[in-house]
Amino acid sequence: MSEKIRVGISHGDVNGISYEVIIKTLMDSRITEICIPVIFGSPKVAAYHRKALDIEDFSPTSINSPDEAKGNRVYVVNCVDDNIRVELGKSTRSAGISSFRALKAATDALESGKIDALVTGPVNKQNIQQAEFNYNGHTEYLQDRFNSNEVMMLMVSDIMKVGLVTGHIPVSRLSSLITKELVAAKLKILSDSLLRDFGIRNPRIAVLGFNPHAGDDGLLGNEEQELIIPAINLAKSSNILAFGPYAADGFFGAGRFKKFDAVLAMYHDQGLAPFKALSMDKGVNFTAGLPVVRTSPAHGTAFDLAGKNEASPDSFRNALYLSIDVTRNRKSYQEISANPLPDGKEQSGGKDESPDDIEIGQ
């Protein structure tokens, strides 16, 4: 690819570790050889964090618009009030306002094509709430902003990919929200994303059960028989290679996730608890199903680490890399799809059978 990808970065909560992981990532000169990073935030706040971390070799170039970004540099677009006050480790109203202003400016640039991908810094879900942001998180905001019927929180690392049927919702509402149609729709999003965004042909997806032991044939719940298995069958009728439902504890505990390209979990902690246990410092949150590319680190604001120079940049760095990879994969997929093979039988694929040594409900 001849032109570098412009990656927009919303600065997240100014009182957390967002600027620390951004600075630690972008001070590596090799980053600007593969992309053009554009921070949507504040030169003043960036300088504050640089001094707090005792880092000298980081000076982003201030610009008014991402259109001005070119060459091997890091850029910053000022989106917030110059009088903003940084209070490390604290959740403040002004920090929430600046989080949203940066996010909106970055999203505007993404929508208009001035940047190619977006990496969002972690925000505080309470202080960011305001008239223009009445959402449970970035995923819901971007879904609404880009008019997407269904999207998916997809956690990505070098050892697993875990998608969620439901995201940031109370556990008390789960049973009423999970339907056959919703599970089938999420399977379609996940399968399409694995193909288009990750370049995996004929991806194999494991589907987790809802109840302990995947319901034990109805003894511990009937969601598997009434909702999940019919959804899997519906997906298979559309040539999606979905298998299960599997009991979550044994599935992850025995490392069975390694036999699949991705796992579909029914709810937030069912998928994120094992994912973060194995990939906390290096995992990435990717929003599948959007017409645009958005990633973020898998961690939050970590107020307890703010200003201590102890935060690892690995997750943010991987989020940046993934945004580049997905952007390239989508362009490649578009090119391939424009000239498809005359006969789908020429493409290699897996058989519609469950992998060895995995039993439903075990």
SULQUIVEN-V155453 format. One record per pair of residues at least 4 apart in sequence whose C-alpha atoms are under 6 Angstrom apart, sorted by the first residue. I is the first residue (numbers start at 1). GAP is how many residues later the second one is. D is the distance in Angstrom with one decimal. If there is no record, write none. Layout:
I & GAP & D
I & GAP & D
//
This chain:
4 & 31 & 5.0
5 & 30 & 5.0
6 & 29 & 6.0
6 & 30 & 4.7
6 & 109 & 5.0
6 & 110 & 5.3
7 & 30 & 5.0
7 & 108 & 5.9
7 & 109 & 5.9
7 & 110 & 5.0
7 & 111 & 5.7
8 & 30 & 4.8
8 & 31 & 5.9
8 & 107 & 6.0
8 & 110 & 4.8
9 & 29 & 6.0
9 & 30 & 4.6
9 & 31 & 5.8
9 & 109 & 5.8
9 & 110 & 4.8
9 & 111 & 5.7
10 & 30 & 4.9
10 & 92 & 5.4
10 & 93 & 5.3
10 & 110 & 4.9
10 & 111 & 5.6
11 & 30 & 5.2
11 & 110 & 5.1
12 & 6 & 5.9
12 & 87 & 5.0
12 & 109 & 4.1
12 & 110 & 4.9
12 & 111 & 4.9
13 & 82 & 5.8
13 & 86 & 5.4
13 & 110 & 4.9
14 & 81 & 5.9
15 & 71 & 5.9
15 & 72 & 5.5
15 & 73 & 4.4
15 & 74 & 5.5
16 & 73 & 5.9
16 & 285 & 4.7
16 & 286 & 5.8
16 & 287 & 4.8
16 & 290 & 5.0
17 & 284 & 5.7
17 & 289 & 5.0
18 & 103 & 5.5
19 & 4 & 5.9
21 & 292 & 4.4
23 & 4 & 5.9
25 & 292 & 5.7
27 & 31 & 5.7
32 & 4 & 5.7
32 & 40 & 4.9
32 & 41 & 5.9
37 & 37 & 5.3
38 & 37 & 4.7
38 & 38 & 5.5
39 & 37 & 4.5
40 & 36 & 5.8
40 & 37 & 4.9
40 & 62 & 5.3
41 & 37 & 5.2
41 & 38 & 5.3
41 & 61 & 5.4
42 & 36 & 4.7
50 & 5 & 5.2
53 & 256 & 5.7
60 & 14 & 4.9
60 & 15 & 4.9
60 & 16 & 6.0
61 & 14 & 4.6
61 & 15 & 6.0
62 & 13 & 5.8
62 & 14 & 4.9
62 & 15 & 6.0
63 & 14 & 5.4
64 & 13 & 5.7
79 & 23 & 5.5
80 & 18 & 5.6
88 & 218 & 5.7
89 & 214 & 4.1
89 & 215 & 5.8
89 & 217 & 5.5
93 & 34 & 5.5
96 & 31 & 4.6
96 & 32 & 3.9
100 & 4 & 5.9
103 & 4 & 6.0
104 & 4 & 6.0
109 & 5 & 5.0
109 & 6 & 5.8
110 & 4 & 6.0
110 & 5 & 5.1
117 & 176 & 4.9
118 & 176 & 4.7
119 & 175 & 5.7
119 & 176 & 4.9
119 & 177 & 5.2
120 & 176 & 5.0
122 & 178 & 5.1
122 & 179 & 5.3
129 & 4 & 5.4
129 & 5 & 5.5
135 & 6 & 6.0
142 & 4 & 6.0
143 & 4 & 5.9
143 & 5 & 5.1
151 & 137 & 5.7
151 & 138 & 4.6
152 & 135 & 5.7
152 & 136 & 5.0
153 & 10 & 5.8
153 & 11 & 5.8
153 & 134 & 5.1
154 & 8 & 5.6
154 & 9 & 4.3
154 & 131 & 5.9
154 & 132 & 5.1
154 & 133 & 6.0
155 & 6 & 5.5
155 & 7 & 5.1
155 & 129 & 5.6
155 & 130 & 4.7
156 & 5 & 4.6
156 & 127 & 5.7
156 & 128 & 5.0
157 & 126 & 4.8
161 & 101 & 4.7
162 & 100 & 5.7
162 & 101 & 4.7
162 & 102 & 5.9
163 & 101 & 4.8
164 & 100 & 5.8
164 & 101 & 5.0
164 & 102 & 5.8
164 & 103 & 5.8
165 & 101 & 4.9
165 & 102 & 6.0
166 & 101 & 4.9
167 & 101 & 5.3
179 & 48 & 5.9
180 & 47 & 4.5
180 & 51 & 5.0
183 & 48 & 6.0
184 & 47 & 4.9
184 & 51 & 5.9
187 & 4 & 6.0
189 & 100 & 5.8
192 & 4 & 5.9
193 & 4 & 5.0
194 & 4 & 5.0
194 & 6 & 5.5
195 & 4 & 4.9
195 & 5 & 4.7
195 & 6 & 5.6
196 & 134 & 5.7
196 & 137 & 5.8
197 & 129 & 4.9
197 & 132 & 5.5
197 & 133 & 5.6
202 & 147 & 5.5
203 & 58 & 5.8
204 & 37 & 5.1
204 & 56 & 5.3
204 & 57 & 5.3
205 & 37 & 4.7
205 & 55 & 5.8
205 & 57 & 5.0
205 & 58 & 5.5
206 & 36 & 5.9
206 & 37 & 5.0
206 & 38 & 5.9
206 & 57 & 4.7
207 & 36 & 5.9
207 & 37 & 5.0
207 & 38 & 5.0
207 & 56 & 5.9
207 & 57 & 4.8
208 & 37 & 4.8
208 & 38 & 4.6
208 & 40 & 5.9
208 & 57 & 5.3
209 & 5 & 4.4
209 & 36 & 4.8
209 & 37 & 5.4
209 & 38 & 5.6
211 & 4 & 5.0
213 & 34 & 4.6
213 & 148 & 5.5
214 & 32 & 5.9
214 & 33 & 4.7
214 & 147 & 4.9
215 & 4 & 6.0
215 & 5 & 4.5
215 & 6 & 4.9
216 & 4 & 5.9
218 & 4 & 4.8
223 & 4 & 5.2
224 & 4 & 4.7
224 & 5 & 5.8
225 & 4 & 5.6
232 & 10 & 6.0
235 & 5 & 5.3
236 & 4 & 4.8
244 & 116 & 5.7
245 & 115 & 5.9
246 & 114 & 5.2
246 & 115 & 4.9
247 & 4 & 6.0
247 & 114 & 5.1
247 & 115 & 5.6
249 & 4 & 5.8
250 & 4 & 5.7
251 & 5 & 5.3
265 & 6 & 5.2
268 & 4 & 5.9
269 & 4 & 5.2
272 & 4 & 5.7
275 & 4 & 5.7
276 & 4 & 4.1
279 & 4 & 5.1
281 & 34 & 5.5
282 & 32 & 5.3
282 & 33 & 4.1
283 & 15 & 5.3
283 & 32 & 5.5
284 & 12 & 5.9
284 & 13 & 4.9
284 & 14 & 4.9
284 & 35 & 5.3
285 & 10 & 5.5
285 & 11 & 5.1
285 & 12 & 5.9
285 & 13 & 5.4
286 & 9 & 4.5
287 & 7 & 5.9
295 & 24 & 5.5
296 & 23 & 5.4
297 & 18 & 4.9
297 & 19 & 4.7
297 & 22 & 5.7
313 & 4 & 5.9
318 & 4 & 5.9
322 & 4 & 6.0
329 & 4 & 6.0
333 & 4 & 5.9
//
